[in-house]
Amino acid sequence: MDIFILTNSPGEISAWVRPVVPRILERDSDARVYIVLTPCPYASGREAQVVKDIPGIHRVINPDEWRTLTFLHPFPRAILKVQDKGIVVHMGGDILNSAIFAKRLGLPAVAYTHRASRWRGPYKEYMVKDEKTKEYLLRRNLPSEMVTVVGDIMVDSVEIVRSREETRESLEIPSNAFVISILPGSRPHEVKYMTPFLLKVAELVKKERADVRFVLLLSPFASLDDLANAIDKTAVEQESNILSGTAGEVVDGVDGPEIITEKGTVIKIVREGHYDVMNSSDLALTCPGTKTAELAILGVPMVVITPLNKPELIPIDGIGNFVEKIPLVGKNLKGRLVMKFADRMEFVALPNIKAERKIVPELVGILQPADVAISTANLIADEDLLARTSEELKKVMGSGGASEKVADIIIRRADV
């Protein structure tokens, strides 16, 4: 049996694909699982490398191969030979990409999606995270038997290996210290601009609370060299007109790499065991995205930061990426599109979106590090609020089990 999972960006790979693949192989150990990476404006460029580390993957098909397999006539069987039995699974990106690919392979398709769509084509079943999405699909004339509520796979992606105490001990952080995790993101523009910005926030917070400890979670989709380049003094000075921040140096600490900022603030760098570190944190500073859901699942309060100082630099779906290429006026037009999109977004943090109310603070707009530092300091000072926020986050994200249901549907639909 061939199972083709189409996905594209870091969030979907980490939070959806990674927990589902082992559940599929538990049900059919002989299944050949392909990960098909489709073009994505949010991609980091390291998706193929990260996917290869997921146990049980038969083969990774990169975006160029996807284009060839999808559009080259006749079908290039020298590149891919498909078995008689199989299925295409949409798990991120444009749902039409997966539909076309399924048609080319002559296979049925299913989709796990958090976005509403009424596109049918080869799709036999839509798997959605909640009743709200299902109701929306039904209103758009999809038959009820095609839509199944399975829950949020993200909940299954978060696994704790070590206790809070063990994790802090491994990082040489006192058990009674107030720990702040810094998550600058996984995409190149996030690492480049958000890291210096958040280092400056850390310096300002440290100035007011000397007992606070900082840990930076380096995404597997970014490298230590990417981080070092982003906080290089010359680079930070050159980009100061885009987003202000502070420079730093990556050095070898006693128990691993760490950053020393210009003001001498020490920030430990963690490249593995991210969930353990999140779980041992009292607060997090993060961009929007999958990481806000992962933190919420663990009950970690957070400040979610979306600077719009230079909106034309933010990747977006659809026409925005083409508008940007228009000579002379493209960047300005894209910036306006981003700002209009931001104005329509009631919330940017996934737990707030899911709860339809503001559980964690969101800072969106023209931002300076001091804005974030003030919000952070206010949270640190309010222990009762932190405790209430932690409980609300856990409650709104719900329980696990979605990956099991998704794997059951994939196997059942493929075995026809």
Buried (B, 14 or more C-beta within 10 A) or exposed (E): BBBBBBBBBBBBBBBBBBBBBBBBBEBBEEBBBBBBBBBBBBBBEBBBEBBEEBEEBEBBBBBEBBEBBBEEEEBEEEEBEBEEEBBBBBBBBBBEBBBBBBBBBEBBBBBBBBEBBEBBEBBBBBBBBBEEBBBBBBEEEBEEEBBBBBBBBBBBBBEBEBEBEEBBBBBEBEEEEBBBBBBBBBBBBBBBBBBBBBBBBBBBBBEEEEEBBBBBBBBBBBBEEBBBBBBBEEBBEEBEEBBBBBBBEBEEBEEBBBBBBBBEBBBBBBBEBBBBBBBBBBBBBBBBBBBBBBBBBBBBBBBBBBBBBBBBBBBBEEEBBEBBEEEEEBBBBBBBBBBEBBEEEEBBBBBBBBBEEEBBBBBBEEBBBEBBBBBBBEBBEEEEEBEEBBEBBBEBBBEBBBBBBBBBBBBBBBEE
